[in-house]
């Protein structure tokens, strides 16, 4: 849990176009709630699986294109 809390504090302090921003965090008795920037386009892992179905491997350049 300490690692999670430390990581969220770091993400609240940094601003980089390729790293999700965390604006705030709340907690109650059972859960933590993160307020993050809106990220459209789905998950990188889903895109990797989709591309893997079409070809055996893909290049670093193709992966970088997905992330942008």
Buried (B, 14 or more C-beta within 10 A) or exposed (E): EEEEEEEBEEBBEEEEEEEEBBEEBEEEEEEEEEEEEEEEEEEEEEBEEEBEEEEEEBEEEEEEEBEE
